[in-house]
Amino acid sequence: MSEAKNEGTNLQLFLKRIPQGVAGPDDFEVRETEIPQIGDQQVLVQAHYLSVDAALRLIVRDSDEFLFRIRPGDMINNTFAGQVIESNNADFHAGDYVLAPLGAQNFGVTNGADLEKIDTSQAPLSGWLGGFGTSGLTAYFAIFEECKPQPGQTVVVNGAAGAVGTMAGQFAKLAGATVIGITGSAQKCQWLTEELGYDIAINYHDRDWFDQLEAAAPERIDVIFDNVGGDILDQSLKHIATRGIVLLCGSTSQYAQDEMVGPANYIWLGTMRARMQGFVVFDYADRYADARRRMAQWIADGQLKLPEYVIDGDVGDFPRAFQGQYEGKNLGKMLVRLPAAR
Ligand SMILES: NC(=O)c1ccc[n+]([C@@H]2O[C@H](COP(=O)([O-])OP(=O)(O)OC[C@H]3O[C@@H](n4cnc5c(N)ncnc54)[C@H](OP(=O)(O)O)[C@@H]3O)[C@@H](O)[C@H]2O)c1
């Protein structure tokens, strides 16, 4: 069976060269190909939204140190949200919405084993890439299973206005904590407190941002939810509470650095009997459905938002969106909305 939009060509995005600094459009190459044909048991999926993830910068480094990497000449990896166009697989039908880890392109073919069906009655299609997708699940499990903040405790989220940070702050509020966000502009600070329920938000470009943080958390910080690492993490460690938790979710400030640096103020962890711990959302993959049921209820009750920052374009606009994310343009999840979704 076929859906309507099986026409035109397929644009695919490749890494052209190893980026220096934050990746820009010249580091990528768009190629135009035919829309692929499906064989026995295969499924053709059309992308509607591409996910723009800060972690992409980590895997385009010239390094084998990380879990996997993209080399020049490889297609940019991407899990997109899209729709089945044609299927020779009994498990999928034309019209089904799916999450598809098929790369940054308009159309992909798969045997279906890597597809995840999307229930748009739980959250809109785009949400399944952001607050209802990996970013939201990351925040959900990190907050509720690892950090477990208690009412009255203080949680600090850095990268607070980003895809993971916006969800982490909302979950910490639902847990009853006082939530402080750290982000890169006054406008974002205002948005965090007025739209997302953050108690206080601090602009790390203010010279006295750390004084503001100390004043905002007079009982010190029980949980540092760290998305960015670097100096923001390092300074914050000086204000960790006794038996506090530093949850290492990500290190965005380091991904484009030639030499990554860790925090110098780790000594405070010893004094305060605090702990710093790693976290990878995939450890919780068998519980995503449970988390989504709970999140869908909060959304229906008006207690949870799925913030997103959408760029209308095509596959070739992905590099611009990616660069914009590192410039802090996004409020919530950065997405590219492709022609199929418009
Ligand atoms: N552990 C896991 O399982 C897991 C899963 C998903 C994602 N992650 C991690 O979570 C983090 C957030 O990812 P995301 O995709 O949600 O990105 P994001 O937070 O939506 O976007 C990145 C944000 O980081 C901030 N930023 C950029 N450069 C910075 C710098 N040098 N110093 C401080 N802040 C900077 C910018 O906001 P400002 O305006 O605030 O600067 C930007 O908007 C990433 O480190 C990612 O690797 C971890």
The ligand as an ORCA input file, in Angstrom:
! r2SCAN-3c Opt
* xyz 0 1
  N      22.987     10.878     29.384
  C      22.090     10.645     28.441
  O      21.543      9.538     28.318
  C      21.746     11.775     27.514
  C      20.670     11.662     26.607
  C      20.366     12.778     25.788
  C      21.143     13.929     25.874
  N      22.193     13.965     26.739
  C      23.008     15.186     26.886
  O      22.191     16.218     27.371
  C      22.781     17.483     27.019
  C      21.707     18.396     26.435
  O      21.427     17.927     25.119
  P      20.247     18.519     24.246
  O      20.233     17.733     22.981
  O      19.054     18.612     25.125
  O      20.786     19.965     23.876
  P      20.127     21.362     24.246
  O      20.299     21.509     25.732
  O      18.784     21.481     23.658
  O      21.062     22.392     23.470
  C      22.316     22.709     23.927
  C      22.249     23.972     24.818
  O      23.462     24.028     25.519
  C      23.778     25.361     25.768
  N      25.192     25.548     25.457
  C      25.797     25.465     24.241
  N      27.113     25.671     24.356
  C      27.339     25.898     25.680
  C      28.497     26.180     26.459
  N      29.713     26.276     25.887
  N      28.360     26.340     27.789
  C      27.153     26.251     28.368
  N      26.007     25.994     27.703
  C      26.118     25.808     26.373
  C      22.905     26.254     24.877
  O      21.972     26.951     25.703
  P      22.381     28.284     26.567
  O      21.668     29.430     25.937
  O      21.879     27.965     27.922
  O      23.870     28.433     26.486
  C      22.158     25.248     24.006
  O      20.830     25.643     23.757
  C      23.896     17.173     26.014
  O      25.143     17.282     26.664
  C      23.613     15.733     25.606
  O      24.775     15.051     25.214
  C      22.501     12.933     27.558
*
